[in-house]
């Protein structure tokens, strides 16, 4: 898996996942359980991962929809 997006905004992650699923690009959200360590205040960013073969296409989908990659 290759990192595509890094953000602490959960709405951006949800929107990005919906866009990628609409394009049949599998993705996986990492660092979801960090909220246990941070107390649920959302300071640690979450990462959205995709298969390396899909990375370029996934980047294009997000950038076409004005989603900053945050890398």
C-alpha positions as CSV (number, residue, x, y, z in Angstrom):
1,X,0.0,0.0,0.0
2,X,1.2,3.5,-0.8
3,X,0.1,6.7,1.1
4,X,-2.2,8.9,-0.9
5,X,-3.7,11.3,1.6
6,X,-2.9,12.6,5.0
7,X,-5.3,14.7,7.0
8,X,-6.8,15.2,10.4
9,X,-10.2,16.2,8.8
10,X,-12.4,13.1,8.9
11,X,-14.8,14.6,6.4
12,X,-12.1,14.9,3.8
13,X,-11.2,11.3,4.4
14,X,-14.8,10.2,4.0
15,X,-15.2,12.3,0.8
16,X,-12.0,10.9,-0.7
17,X,-13.0,7.3,0.1
18,X,-16.4,7.9,-1.6
19,X,-14.7,9.3,-4.7
20,X,-12.2,6.5,-5.0
21,X,-14.9,3.8,-4.5
22,X,-16.9,5.5,-7.3
23,X,-13.8,5.0,-9.5
24,X,-13.4,1.4,-8.4
25,X,-10.1,2.2,-6.6
26,X,-9.6,0.2,-3.4
27,X,-8.4,2.2,-0.4
28,X,-7.7,1.7,3.2
29,X,-7.8,4.2,6.1
30,X,-4.9,3.9,8.6
31,X,-4.3,5.5,12.0
32,X,-8.0,5.3,12.9
33,X,-7.3,4.0,16.3
34,X,-4.9,6.9,17.2
35,X,-7.9,8.7,18.7
36,X,-7.5,6.3,21.7
37,X,-4.1,7.8,22.4
38,X,-5.0,11.4,21.7
39,X,-8.3,11.4,23.7
40,X,-10.5,11.9,20.6
41,X,-9.5,15.5,19.9
42,X,-8.3,14.8,16.3
43,X,-4.7,16.1,16.4
44,X,-3.1,13.1,14.7
45,X,-3.6,12.9,11.0
46,X,-5.1,9.8,9.4
47,X,-3.7,8.3,6.2
48,X,-5.5,7.0,3.2
49,X,-3.6,4.2,1.4
50,X,-4.0,2.7,-2.1
51,X,-2.3,0.0,-4.1
52,X,0.8,1.3,-5.8
53,X,-0.6,0.5,-9.2
54,X,-3.7,2.7,-8.5
55,X,-1.7,5.6,-6.9
56,X,-1.5,7.8,-10.0
57,X,-5.1,7.4,-10.9
58,X,-6.2,8.0,-7.3
59,X,-4.1,11.2,-7.1
60,X,-5.8,12.5,-10.2
61,X,-9.2,11.8,-8.8
62,X,-8.5,13.7,-5.6
63,X,-6.7,16.6,-7.3
64,X,-9.6,16.9,-9.9
65,X,-11.9,17.3,-6.9
66,X,-9.8,19.9,-5.2
67,X,-8.7,17.7,-2.3
68,X,-5.2,18.6,-1.1
69,X,-3.1,15.5,-0.6
70,X,-1.4,16.9,2.6
71,X,1.8,15.0,2.1
